[in-house]
Amino acid sequence: MRQKTMLAILTLTVLFVAGCTAGHNPSAASGGTSAGFLMGLWHGVIAPVTFCISLFSDSIHFYEVHNNGNWYNFGFVLGTGIIFGSGGRKSKS
């Protein structure tokens, strides 16, 4: 029973994150706002899922090309650091 519950939670989590993947930014294409720091942070956090989906879909993009520059890049790197930056937890004092 516990395995089924964990599998259901994992499946729902993957579906939720897949539904939040980065895609086309219609507001930037029409002259609106471009992706900034917070959007870069979110895209960095969901980067592993977005990358896997982008391999099979042409409408999902790994990185938002309509961004405001350095702040988006900083957020993206910080977001990926949140996911992949486990080195500090494994070090011994």
C-alpha positions, 0 to 999 in steps of 0.5 A, a space after each residue: 500500500 505504501 509503494 502505491 501511495 509513493 508512486 501516486 505522489 511521484 506521478 502527480 509531482 512529475 505531471 505538475 512540474 511537466 505542466 509548468 515547463 518553459 514554453 513560448 513567451 507570447 507577451 515578449 513576442 508581442 512587445 510586452 514584458 520579457 522574462 526576468 529574475 523570478 522566471 529565470 529562477 523557476 526555469 532553473 528549478 524545472 530545468 531537468 524536467 524541461 530538458 527531458 520534455 524538450 528532447 521530444 517536443 519542438 514547442 517546449 524550450 529549455 531556456 527562455 530566449 526572450 529574457 531581460 539579460 543578466 538577471 534572468 541568467 542569474 536566476 536560471 543559474 541560481 535555480 539550477 544550483 538549488 536542484 543540483 547544488 547538493 555538494 554542501 550537504 554532503 561535505 563534513 565539517 
